[in-house]
Amino acid sequence: MQPFSLSLLFVLFLSFGVFAQAPSMTTTADEVVVTGSRFSRSLTNSPQRVTVIDSVEIAQSADLAQLLSEQAGIVINGAYSNPGKDKSLFLRNGANQFTLILIDGQPLLDPSSLGGAVDLRLLSLAGIERIEILRGARSLLYGSDAVAGVINLITKKNTAPDPFTLHLRAAAQTLNTFEGSATLSGSTEKLDYQLGYEHYQTDGLSEALEPENSPIAFGKDGAQRQTLTAGLTYRPNEYLSLRPTLRLASFDGDYDGGSFQDADNTYTNELLASGLSADYSRGDNSLGARFNYAHTDRKFNSTFGTFSGLGRAAQAEIFGVHRFTERATLTAGVQLRDEALGREDEQPDTTSATTISPYLLLNLTVAEDLLVEAGYRYNNHSGFGGQSNFSLALGVNSTDHWSSRLNLASALQSPTLDQLAGPFGANPNLAPQVANSIEISTQLADPKGSYRINLAIFQREIKDVITFDFAAGYQNQDELLDRGVELEGFYQFSQRFTVNSSLSLVKGQLTSPDGSGGTTETEDFPRRPQTSGHKGLTYRAKAPFTARLSAHYTGQRPDVFFDENFSRIDTELDPYWLINFYAEYQLLKDRQLTLFTDVRNLTNTEFTEVTGFSTLGRMIRGGFRLTL
């Protein structure tokens, strides 16, 4: 079937779901969100559009990359490849390093990675209560890297009165894959705590796709991940709360030599992430302090030799919030970020950079139905000097059912330490990549949560895009313009059935110097489709039984790969659908035991995410969740 016909079929399929006739929706106008501000507020009172993935959807998911890839505007290349393969996150066509990952509102930084992007293979869904996604330029509060948006992973915080509660989860899956987690949590009058451990391992399949008539059989490439998390909330009095956190994660995996090329290579990455939050609130004033530290240690062992990278990043922040009236709130703060990059065979800190950034953010409720948010941030980087960011957001709640949002903002990504002073093509004179974005959205929704339709139109321009050339090294020379539309819908058309749908259309244009004083333009971006979408149908029986059937669409996109002689080959990847099925049944008096089954790629569709690399066939998973 031609790509155009597939796209048209998808739009019709989506439209039926969005506008089908009347659910209990997990996200309502009164739901409280924390991403995008330094205080919690309801979605109604937020001038920014925030997408919420709740605890129910997280509990029904096995993999963070696959869950995020089902959200509007997000494509994660490698989500359905061999479990140990690297994952690339493209938000609204933005490159992997342009999306900032947060844990409890604090950035998770990795100076040792390409572009500073976090390795998604280190992150599991164990211990995650909800995920909030804020699209667009978001450097005002979050600093460098929040160019395309931020994804905030919010950890579970015990609210039950019991001093000891044990949560167990275990599952087995195709490819000899096993996972399990145990979490101990408790609460007293002044103290909440949570301690968790998660283990994942798989035999996997060959990462590289075995060519037809290959004289040898490619070996399997397995992977293993372990995660230890700890969190403590102490409330010495009614005004003050202290929350230290710790996350230890390790990932070990095998990988191959490239497209259609088998190899016995290994990769390891270890993460230590710790944080401390302090909040004091009394009357109309509140003070907050944040500190987080992340250390990564990655090693590649391949036929080309051994490479190791040590990354260290620390960020401290102090802010205050003053509520002048019920309609006016001012937030003022300052952040200090310090990053260092090293090698095991050298001194730990081969190169480093420091950024100090004061900011102001004003929130106003001008009228009952008009929300205004405006802010300014100044970044002083030890390498490139000063740079400013702004943000302006307007929200209009026309009626209880209809609202609109307008967001104008700028963002930056600082040159990475590897680009400034690394061993390959370093350029100490690099400038930051600067983005300006605009988004207009409108939403029609039932305040009780029975339906929601959201339409967003956006544009993002990134200047001084950093490129790499083997002869010239790293340079600021390209410009990227992305435009797109996102449509999301949710509807409960009976007491038992709900449907949700999303459709994303994005078109990018990259402008580059041609070496002769002119420019060249391209609209082709490897492995990034212009059209993607998702549709899900959920059935909830009167008894404690839930079933969900979903379909995910990825449109046609270009790709490029290099053969064993390092010759470049350009190709086109076909569009594809993936059908997934999930079902669960709850047992015992208080439904403490949940049995579940999950089938990914139900129809065993053959598809390609990266040319020359394998993708998963039908994956069958079964397991249980138990609370004691």
N, C-alpha and C positions, 0 to 999 in steps of 0.2 A: 504494500500500500504506500502511496506517495506521502511525503512529510506533510504537505498541505492538507491532504485528506485526513491524516491522523490528527493534526491540530484541530481541524474543524470538528471531527468526531469528539475530541476531548471537550471542546467548548460546549457542544450540545449536551454531552454527558454531565458536565459541570453545572450547566444552567438548570438542568432538571433537578439536580440536588439542591442548588441554592434556592430555587423558587418553588420547590415542591411544597405541598400544603402542610399542619401545625402540630418541646423538649424541655427537658430540664437541662438548662445550660450551665456548665460549670463556671463560666465567667459572666458576671453580671456587672451592671454599672456601679454597684456599691463595693465591688471587690477592691481590696487594698493592695497597692503596688508600692515598691520602694525604689525601683530603678529610675534614674533620671532626676532624682532630688536627694536631699540629705534628710528628708523626713517622709514618713509614710502618708499616703493620701489615696483616696478612692479614684477609680478610673474616671468617674464623672468630673472630679476636680483636678484632673491632670490635663494640661494643654498638649501633652505628648501622647502619641498612640503607642501603647505597650501591649505586646502579645504575651499571654500567660499560658504556660504548660503546667497543668495542675498535678497533684500527687497521684490521682487516679491514672492518668495517662502515662506518667512516669513508671508507676508500678506495673503497668501492662507492657512495658517496653524492655527489650533486652540490651540495647546498644545505644549509646549517646549519639553517635554519628548518624545512625539510621533514623532516630527520633528527630533530630534537627533537620535532616534532609526532607522531612515531611512538612516542614513549615514554609509558608509563602516566602518566596524570594531567596531561599537558601538551597544551595546545591553543594553536597559534600561528595567530592569525587573520591572513590575508594570505599564508600560506605558498604557496598555489596561485593567488594573484592575479597581476596583471602584475608581472614581476620587480622593477620599481622602486617598487612600492607599499610603504608602511610596514607593519611587522610588529608585532603585539601578542602578547605571551607571557602566557598564563594558566596558572598552575600551581595545580592543585587549586582552581580558581575564583578564585584571587587575582588582583588587578589587575596590569597590566603592570609597574608599578614595585615590586611586592613580591617579585620574584625577582632575586637578585644574581648577576651574571655575573663569574666569576673567570678570570684567565689565569695558569696556574701558581700557583694558590692566592692570587693577589693581586687585589683588587677592581678592576674596570674601571668608573670613575665618570664621569658626564657631567652636571654641574650645569646645562648649557644646555638639556636636554631636559625634556619634560613629565613631572613626577614623578621626574626623575633617571634614567630608564630608558635603557639603552644602545641605540643604533640597531643592530639586528641586521643591517641591510644593509651595515654596515661590516665585518662579520666573515665570513670565508670559512673553509673547512675545510682550506685549504692550510697545511701545516706542523703540523697538529694530529695528535697521536699517539693520544690517548684522551680521552674525556669522562666525568667522574664527576658524578653527580646525587645530591644529598642533599636530601631533602624535609623539610618541617617548619621550625619556627622555629630559626634558626641564628645569632643575633646574638652568642652567647657568644664565638666566635672571629672572626666576620666583621663584626660591628657593624651599622650601619644598613642597611636595605633587605633583609636576609636574613629576610624575614617568612614567605614561602611556601616558600623553599628557596634553594639555591645550585646553580649549574651551573658546574663547573670545567673549562675548556678547557686541556688539558695539551699543551704543544708537544713536538715531536720533539727528542730528544737523541741525538746520534750515538754509537753504541756499537761500530760496526765499526772494526777496526784500521787501515783504509786512511786515508791522509792526505787523499785527494781522492775523493769519490764524488758523482756528478751524478745527480739525479733529475729527470726531465722528464715532464710531463703535458700533454696537449692534447685538446680535445674540441670538437665542433660540435653544435648543437642547433637544433631548430625555432625560428622567429621570428628567423632570421639571428643566432643566438646563438653566440658563440665564447668559449672560456676556455682559458687555458694557464698553466702555472707551471714554474719552474725552481728547484731547490734544490741548493746546493753545500754539502757537509758533509765533515767529516774529523775524525780523532782521532790524537793522539799520546799519549805517556805522561802528560803533565801538562795537555794542552789538548784540548778538544773545541770545535768551532765549527759553526755552521750559518747560511747566508745564503740567503734565498728571495725570489722575486718572483712575484706572481700578477696576472693581468689577466683581466677579465671584461667583456664588452660584449654588448648585445642591442638589436635594434630594438624589441622588445616589441610590445604591442598597445595599443589604447586603454585607458587606466586606467578611465575611466568607461564604463559600459555604454550603448551607443547605443540610444535608445528606438525602438520600432517606428514606422515611417513618419516617421523623422527627415528633415527637408529637407536636412540636410547630413551628410556622412560624417565621423565623428570621426577625428582623426589619431592615429598611433601615438605611444606614450610610451616612449622608449628609456631605457637606463640603462648606466652604466659604473662599474666598481670597479677600483681598483689597490691592491695591498698589497705592502709591503716589510717583511720580518722579518729580524732578526739576533739570534743568541744565541751566547754564549761561556761555556764553563765552564773555569775555571783551577784546578788543584789543585797549589799550591806544595809541599804535603807531604801525608802520609797523613791528617792531621786536618782540614785546612782546604780549603774549596772556595768559589770566588767565581763568580757567574753574572750578568753584565749582559745585558739584553735590550732590544730596540728594535722597535717596530711602528709603521709609518707606513701609513695607509689613507686613501683618498679615495673618495667616492661622489658621482656626478653623475646626476641623473635628472629626467625630465619628469613632471609630474603635472597632473591635471585639476581642474576647479572644484568638484566634489562629485558626489553621486549623479545619474547621467544627465546630467551637465553637462560639456561639453568645454571646454578652456582651454589656453592656451600658457604654463603655469607651469613654473618650473624650481626645483630644489632641489639644494644641494650640502652636503656635510658632510666635514670633514677631521679626522682623528684622529692625534695623536701620543701614543704610550704607551711609556714607558720604565720599566725596573725594574732593581733591583740586589738580589741575594740573597747573603748570606754565611752559611756554616754551619761551625761548629767542633764536632767531636765527638771525645771522648777518654774511654775507659772508660765510666762510668755517667752522664756528664754531656755535655750538648750545649748550645751557644748558637747562636742564629740572629738575623739582622738582615734586615729587608726594607724596601725603599723603592720606591715607584712614583709616577710622575707621569703624568697624562693631561691633554691639552689638546684641546678640540674647538672647531671653528669651523663653524657652520652658517648657511646663507643661504637664504631663501625669496624668490623673485621671482614675484609674482603680479599679477593685475588689481587687488588691493587695495593694492599697493605692495611695498616691500622690507623684509624683517625679517631681522635678523642676531642671532646669539647666540654669545657666547664663554664657554666653560666651562673652568675649571681646577680640578683636584683632585690633591692630593698626600697620600700616606699613608706614615707611617714606623712601624715596629714592631720591638721588641726582645723576645726571649723566651728562656727557658731551660728545659731539660728535665732532670730528675734522676730516675734510676732507683734507688729505695731498695733494691728487691729485684727479682727476676724477676716479682713479682706486684704491685708498686706503683710508679707513675710519677707525678710531679708536674710540671705545666707552669705557668709563671708568665710573664706578659708584659704589655706596655703598648703601646697604639697611639695615634698622634696623626694625626688626619685634618683637613685644611684644604681648604676649597672656596671658590671665588670665581666670580661671574657678572658678565659685562659686556656691553656693546654696542659695536659698532665706532665709533659716533659719540659715545661717551662715554669716560670714563676706563676702562681695562681692567677694574678691579675695582670695579664698581658696588656690590656687596654681597658679604660673605663670612661664613663661619662656621667655627669650630674645635671639634673634639671630641677630648677625651683620655680614654682608656679603659684602666684596668688590669683584668687578669683572672687567675683561677686555675682550673686544671682538674686533677682527680685521677682517675687510672685505677687500678682495683684488679681483680685476679683473686682473688675471695674463695675460690673453690674451683675445681676442675678445669673445671667446667662453668658457672660463674657469673661474669659480667663486670659491673663497675659503673663508671660514669663520672659524675662530678658536678662542676659548675663554677659560678662566679659572676663577673659582670662589672659594673663601674660606669661609666656614661657621663656625662661632664660636658660639656655643650654650651654654647657661648657665648651662645646665644639662650634656651633654655628651662631651663637648669640641669641638675640631676642626674636620672638614671634608671637603674634596675638591671635586669639580666637574669640568668636562671638556666638551668641545664640539668641534667637527670638522665636517664641512660640505663642500662637493665639488659638484659643478654643472657644467655640460658640455652641452652647447647648440650646438649640432653638426650641425644642420641646422635650418632653420626657423620653421620646422615642428617637429623635433626630439630633445629631451633633456633627460638627465639622471641626477640622484641625488644620492649621497652617504652621509649618516649621521651616525656619531659615537658620542655617548654622554653618560654621566652618570647623575644620579639624586639621590635625597634622599627624604625620608619622615621621619621627626623627630618624636620621640615618642610623642603621644598626652599627654596632661596634665592629662587626666583621667588615662592613662596607667602609668604615672610616679608617681602620687600622689592621685589617686582617691580612693573611698571607697571600691572597689572590686579588689583584686589581684594586687595592684599597685607594681611597681618595679622601684625604682629610678635609677637603674644601667642599664637601657635599652640603647642599641645603636640604631642609626638610621638604617632604612631599606634602603639599597643602591642598585641602579639599574644601569646596563650597557646595552645599546641598540645599535643595528645596523640596518640600513634600506637602501636598494638599490631599486631605483625606476627608471622607464623609461616611457616616455610619447611621444605619437605621436599625434600631434594636428595641426589643421588649425589655423594660426595666426588670421584669421578673425572670428574664433569661430564656424565654421560649423560642426566640429567633434573633439572628443578628446578620446583617449584610454590611460589609465594609469595602469601600473602594478607595484606593490610594494611587496617586500619580506622583512620580518623583523624578528628579534630575540631580546628578552629582557630577561635578567637574574636578578632576585632580590635576594639578599642575606640578611641574618639576618631578615627574615620575622618574625614579631611579632605574636605570637599565645597566646591563653588563655586556661588555664587549671584550673578547679575548685580547685584543690589541690595546684598547684604550682603558679597560677596567670599568669601574663604576662611574656613571655620569648622570646628572640631572638633565634630561633632554626631551622626554615625551609628555604628551597631554592626553588624558583619558576623559571622555564624556560618556556617561551612562544615563539612559532614559528608560522609564518603564512604567508598567501598570500592574497593580496587584488587586485581585478580587477574592474576598473571603466570605463564606456564608455558613450559617449554622441554622438548623431548623428541627424542631420536634413535631413531627406530623402525626404522632399518636402517643398514647401513654407508654408504649413500649419501644418505639423506634425513633431514633435521631439520626440526622445526616449532617455531615460537614464537608465543605469543599473549599478548594483554593486554586487559583490560577495566577501564574506569574508570567508576564511578558517583559523582557528587557532587551535593549539594543545598545551596544557599546560602539564607540568610535575612538580608535587610538591614532594619534597624529605623531609622526616621528620625522626627524630630519633625514633627508635623502643623501646627505654628504655633498651636495652640489649647490647648497644655498636654498633649496626648496624643501618641500615636505611630502611625505607619503601618508596615506590613510588606509586603515584596515578596520573591518567590522567582524573579523573572525578571531575568536578567542578559544584556544585549545581547551576542550572538555567542558566548556561552559555553554549550555543550551540557551537559546533565546526564549524557549517556551518550556515551562514545567508546571506541574500541578499535582493535586492530591484530592482524593474523595474517599470518605469513610461512611459506612452504614453500621449503626450500633443497635443491638437488641438487648433490652433488659427485661427479663421475665419477672413475674411477681415473686417467684422463689428466687433465692440468691444465685441467679445464673446470668452471665453476661456473655454476649458473642459480638464480634466485630469483624466486618469484612471491609478491606480498604484496597484502593488502587492508586498507584503512584506512576506518573507519566514524566519521562525525560525526553525532550525533543532532540532533533538532529543537531550535531555540533561537530566542529572540525577537530582534528587531532594531528599530532606530529610525533614521530619516533625515530630512533637511530638504530640502524642495523649493526651487526657485529663489526663492520668496517667503519663505523661512526658516520655513515652517510645519512643525511636527513631525508625522511620520507613523509610527505603530507598525505593525509587521508581524511575521510568523512566517517563519522560514527552514526549508525542508524538510530532512530528513535525507538523507544521501547516502553512497555507497560510492565509493572510488577504488581501482582496481586498477593495480598497478605491476609491471613486469618488468625484471629485470637479468640479464645474462649476460656472462661473461668467459672468455677463453682465453689461457693463458700459453705463451710461446714461448722459444726459445733454450736453451742448455745449462743455465744456472742459473735459467731462468725470469725473466730480467731484463725481458722485454717482455710486457706484458699488453694485449690488445685487448679492448675492452668495448663493450657497447651497453646503453642504458637507455631504457625507455619508461615515461613517467609518464602516468597516466590512460589506460590501455590501451584502455578501452572508449569513450573520448571522451564521458564522462558530462558532462551539463550540470548545474551546481550553482552555488550562491551562497555566498560567504563574507561579503560586505558588500553590502547592498542598493544597487543602482545602480552597482556596479562589476564589471568583467569578471573572469572566472576563466579559467585555462588549459585548453585542450582537450588533445588527445593531443600529448604532447611527446616527440619521438624524439631521442636523443642517442647519439653514437658517438665513440670516441676511443681513446687509448693511454696507458699509463704505461711508462716506460723508465728503468732504472737502469744507469749506466755506471761 
